[in-house]
């Protein structure tokens, strides 16, 4: 006789917001913050902890809001029909509470960092909430996701410096991250083309086809790689950073060889494995470079 697993609301909520996917953007927030600290000749654990708290809470808010807003669409897609809000594993009330708590933590973190971060915090939240609605009014929701993710490195830099003066490297890094994440969101969206067209969800693959979307993803990732290189030039990174960036280029190339218009069976592998590796690898090489300065 099997014993049913006990409900675990905390675990189910973390699964709802795909908490482990924080690995995609968090390393780049750290990269921006630590590069700014190196430039200013000071290191602060408090700022790094607050950057972490702000990043994780903002992402949790974004994902919970996304799941709430898209729950009826998710129910019509076999790939997403088992998500926790659709099945009732997580209640709508719990998801709303999670959003409220995440927003409060984010705003508190921003306030504790500096006045500029607090003043700009609504601008950071706005694209996170707009993104789930974007698929209802534009064929290019991936661009809005990229804009939302661009905020992380810029915000982390401002968290350390408290000013836009000298923030050009952070803006370049933010553009690189936005293009990179927007590019792999294009790949991810290819899985849902038929369902999206049937239920009226808008996306680049649904509008222009899988082949065009994959070409757009390749172009986006090429420009993202160039922007990562530009960031390295602006901040004076050494040979280790460039080794890391070469590895990132190889990983991006591999990602685009395993996903084809007529074979999307490895889209999830490209999404999770390749991009998780890219974030960690570039940060690891950049961090080592910073430590050796």
C-alpha positions as CSV (number, residue, x, y, z in Angstrom):
1,X,0.0,0.0,0.0
2,X,1.5,3.3,-1.1
3,X,1.5,6.3,1.2
4,X,0.6,9.6,-0.5
5,X,3.2,12.3,-0.3
6,X,2.3,15.0,2.1
7,X,1.5,18.4,0.7
8,X,4.5,20.8,0.8
9,X,3.2,24.3,0.0
10,X,6.7,25.9,0.1
11,X,8.2,23.3,-2.2
12,X,5.2,23.6,-4.6
13,X,5.5,27.4,-4.7
14,X,9.2,27.2,-5.4
15,X,8.4,24.8,-8.2
16,X,5.7,27.1,-9.5
17,X,8.2,29.9,-9.9
18,X,11.0,27.6,-11.2
19,X,13.3,29.0,-8.5
20,X,16.3,27.1,-9.8
21,X,16.2,29.3,-13.0
22,X,17.6,32.1,-11.0
23,X,21.0,30.8,-12.2
24,X,20.4,32.5,-15.6
25,X,20.4,36.1,-14.5
26,X,21.9,36.2,-11.0
27,X,25.5,35.5,-12.1
28,X,25.4,38.6,-14.3
29,X,24.1,40.7,-11.5
30,X,27.0,39.5,-9.4
31,X,29.4,40.2,-12.3
32,X,28.1,43.8,-12.6
33,X,28.3,44.4,-8.8
34,X,31.8,42.9,-8.4
35,X,33.1,44.8,-11.4
36,X,31.8,48.0,-10.0
37,X,33.3,47.2,-6.6
38,X,36.7,46.5,-8.2
39,X,36.6,49.8,-10.1
40,X,35.8,51.6,-6.9
41,X,38.5,49.7,-4.9
42,X,36.1,48.5,-2.2
43,X,34.2,45.3,-1.5
44,X,30.9,45.1,0.5
45,X,29.1,42.0,1.6
46,X,26.1,44.0,2.6
47,X,25.6,45.3,-0.9
48,X,26.1,41.8,-2.4
49,X,23.5,40.3,0.0
50,X,21.0,43.0,-0.8
51,X,21.6,42.6,-4.6
52,X,21.0,38.8,-4.2
53,X,17.8,39.5,-2.2
54,X,16.5,42.0,-4.7
55,X,17.3,39.8,-7.7
56,X,15.7,36.7,-6.3
57,X,12.6,38.5,-5.0
58,X,12.1,40.3,-8.3
59,X,12.4,37.1,-10.2
60,X,10.0,35.3,-7.9
61,X,7.5,38.2,-8.3
62,X,7.8,38.0,-12.1
63,X,7.4,34.2,-12.3
64,X,4.4,34.1,-9.8
65,X,2.7,37.0,-11.7
66,X,3.4,35.2,-15.0
67,X,1.8,32.0,-13.7
68,X,-1.2,33.9,-12.4
69,X,-1.8,35.9,-15.6
70,X,-1.2,32.9,-17.9
71,X,-3.0,30.2,-15.9
72,X,-5.9,29.9,-18.4
73,X,-3.5,29.8,-21.4
74,X,-1.4,27.2,-19.6
75,X,-4.5,25.0,-19.1
76,X,-4.9,24.8,-22.9
77,X,-1.3,23.7,-23.6
78,X,-0.3,20.1,-23.0
79,X,3.2,21.2,-22.2
80,X,2.1,23.5,-19.4
81,X,-1.2,21.9,-18.3
82,X,0.5,20.3,-15.2
83,X,1.7,23.6,-13.8
84,X,0.8,24.0,-10.2
85,X,-1.8,26.7,-10.6
86,X,-3.6,24.8,-13.3
87,X,-3.8,21.6,-11.3
88,X,-4.6,23.3,-8.0
89,X,-1.4,22.2,-6.3
90,X,-0.8,25.8,-5.5
91,X,-3.8,28.0,-4.8
92,X,-4.4,31.3,-6.5
93,X,-4.4,32.9,-3.0
94,X,-1.0,31.5,-2.3
95,X,0.4,32.8,-5.6
96,X,-1.0,36.3,-4.9
97,X,0.5,36.2,-1.4
98,X,3.8,35.1,-2.9
99,X,3.7,38.1,-5.3
100,X,2.9,40.5,-2.5
101,X,5.7,39.2,-0.3
102,X,8.2,39.2,-3.1
103,X,7.3,42.8,-4.1
104,X,7.7,43.9,-0.4
105,X,11.1,42.2,-0.1
106,X,12.3,43.7,-3.4
107,X,11.2,47.3,-2.5
108,X,12.8,46.9,1.0
109,X,16.1,45.7,-0.6
110,X,16.1,48.6,-3.0
111,X,15.5,51.1,-0.2
112,X,18.3,49.6,1.9
113,X,20.7,49.8,-1.1
114,X,20.4,53.5,-1.9
115,X,17.9,56.2,-2.9
116,X,18.5,55.8,-6.6
117,X,17.7,52.1,-6.5
118,X,14.5,52.8,-4.6
119,X,13.5,55.6,-7.0
120,X,14.0,53.3,-10.0
121,X,12.4,50.2,-8.5
122,X,9.0,50.7,-10.2
123,X,10.8,50.9,-13.5
124,X,12.4,47.5,-12.7
125,X,9.1,45.9,-11.8
126,X,7.1,47.3,-14.8
127,X,8.5,45.1,-17.6
128,X,8.3,42.0,-15.3
129,X,4.6,42.5,-15.1
130,X,4.0,43.6,-18.6
131,X,5.8,40.6,-20.1
132,X,3.1,38.0,-19.5
133,X,0.5,40.4,-21.2
134,X,2.9,41.0,-24.1
135,X,1.9,37.8,-25.9
136,X,-1.6,39.2,-26.1
137,X,-0.7,42.4,-28.0
138,X,2.6,41.8,-29.8
139,X,4.4,39.2,-31.9
140,X,7.6,40.1,-30.1
141,X,7.1,39.4,-26.4
142,X,10.7,38.0,-26.3
143,X,12.0,41.6,-26.6
144,X,10.1,42.7,-23.6
145,X,11.5,39.7,-21.6
146,X,15.0,40.8,-22.8
147,X,14.3,44.3,-21.5
148,X,13.1,43.0,-18.2
149,X,16.3,40.9,-17.8
150,X,18.5,43.9,-18.9
151,X,17.6,45.5,-15.6
152,X,19.5,43.0,-13.4
153,X,23.1,44.0,-14.3
154,X,22.3,47.7,-14.5
155,X,20.5,47.6,-11.1
156,X,23.4,45.7,-9.5
157,X,25.9,48.3,-10.8
158,X,23.7,51.1,-9.4
159,X,23.4,49.3,-6.1
160,X,27.1,49.6,-5.6
161,X,27.8,53.0,-7.1
162,X,24.5,54.9,-6.5
163,X,24.9,56.9,-9.7
164,X,24.7,56.6,-13.5
165,X,28.1,58.2,-13.8
166,X,30.4,55.7,-15.4
167,X,27.6,53.1,-15.8
168,X,28.2,52.6,-19.5
169,X,29.7,49.1,-18.9
170,X,26.6,48.0,-16.9
171,X,24.3,49.2,-19.7
172,X,26.4,47.2,-22.3
173,X,26.3,44.1,-20.0
174,X,22.6,44.6,-19.5
175,X,22.1,44.7,-23.3
176,X,24.1,41.5,-23.6
177,X,22.1,39.7,-21.0
178,X,18.8,40.9,-22.5
179,X,19.7,39.8,-26.0
180,X,21.0,36.5,-24.7
181,X,17.8,35.7,-22.7
182,X,15.5,37.0,-25.4
183,X,17.4,34.8,-27.9
184,X,16.9,31.6,-26.0
185,X,13.3,32.5,-25.2
186,X,12.8,32.5,-29.0
187,X,14.0,28.9,-29.0
188,X,11.8,28.0,-26.1
189,X,8.7,29.5,-27.7
190,X,9.2,27.3,-30.8
191,X,7.8,24.4,-28.8
192,X,4.4,25.9,-28.6
193,X,3.8,27.2,-32.1
194,X,0.8,25.0,-33.0
195,X,-0.9,25.5,-29.6
196,X,-0.2,29.3,-29.6
197,X,-1.8,29.7,-33.1
198,X,-4.8,27.7,-32.0
199,X,-5.5,29.6,-28.7
200,X,-4.4,33.0,-30.0
201,X,-1.2,33.5,-28.2
202,X,1.2,35.8,-30.1
203,X,5.0,35.1,-30.5
204,X,7.6,35.4,-33.2
205,X,7.5,31.7,-34.0
206,X,3.7,31.7,-34.2
207,X,3.8,34.8,-36.5
208,X,6.8,34.1,-38.7
209,X,7.4,30.3,-38.3
210,X,10.0,28.2,-36.4
211,X,12.8,28.6,-39.0
212,X,12.6,32.4,-38.9
213,X,12.5,32.4,-35.1
214,X,15.6,30.3,-34.9
215,X,17.4,32.6,-37.3
216,X,16.4,35.5,-35.2
217,X,17.7,33.7,-32.1
218,X,21.0,33.1,-33.8
219,X,21.3,36.8,-34.7
220,X,20.4,37.8,-31.2
221,X,23.0,35.6,-29.6
222,X,25.7,36.8,-32.0
223,X,25.0,40.4,-31.0
224,X,24.8,39.3,-27.4
225,X,28.3,37.7,-27.6
226,X,29.7,40.9,-29.2
227,X,28.2,43.0,-26.3
228,X,29.8,40.7,-23.8
229,X,33.1,41.3,-25.6
230,X,32.4,45.1,-25.5
231,X,31.8,44.9,-21.8
232,X,35.2,43.1,-21.4
233,X,36.9,45.9,-23.3
234,X,35.2,48.7,-21.3
235,X,36.1,47.1,-18.0
236,X,39.7,46.0,-18.8
237,X,39.2,42.3,-18.2
238,X,42.2,40.1,-18.8
239,X,42.9,36.8,-20.6
240,X,40.7,34.7,-18.3
241,X,37.6,36.6,-19.2
242,X,38.3,36.2,-22.9
243,X,38.8,32.4,-22.4
244,X,35.5,32.3,-20.6
245,X,33.9,34.3,-23.5
246,X,35.4,31.9,-26.0
247,X,33.8,29.0,-24.1
248,X,30.5,30.9,-24.1
249,X,30.7,31.3,-27.9
250,X,31.2,27.6,-28.3
251,X,28.3,26.8,-26.0
252,X,26.0,29.2,-28.0
253,X,27.1,27.6,-31.2
254,X,26.4,24.1,-29.8
255,X,23.0,25.3,-28.6
256,X,22.0,26.3,-32.1
257,X,23.3,23.1,-33.7
258,X,21.0,20.8,-31.6
259,X,17.8,22.7,-32.3
260,X,16.5,22.5,-35.8
261,X,13.2,23.7,-37.4
262,X,12.2,20.1,-38.0
263,X,13.5,18.7,-34.7
264,X,12.7,20.6,-31.5
265,X,13.2,17.5,-29.3
266,X,16.3,19.0,-27.7
267,X,14.9,22.5,-27.2
268,X,14.7,22.0,-23.4
269,X,18.3,20.8,-23.3
270,X,19.4,23.9,-25.2
271,X,17.3,26.1,-22.9
272,X,18.3,24.7,-19.5
273,X,21.7,22.9,-20.0
274,X,23.4,25.3,-22.4
275,X,22.2,28.5,-20.9
276,X,22.8,27.5,-17.3
277,X,26.3,26.6,-18.2
278,X,26.9,29.9,-20.1
279,X,25.9,32.0,-17.1
280,X,28.0,30.1,-14.6
281,X,31.0,29.6,-16.9
282,X,31.4,33.3,-17.9
283,X,30.9,34.4,-14.3
284,X,33.4,31.9,-13.0
285,X,36.1,33.0,-15.4
286,X,35.3,36.7,-14.9
287,X,35.4,36.3,-11.1
288,X,38.8,34.6,-11.2
289,X,40.0,37.4,-13.4
290,X,38.8,40.0,-10.9
291,X,40.3,38.1,-7.9
292,X,43.7,38.0,-9.6
293,X,43.8,41.8,-10.2
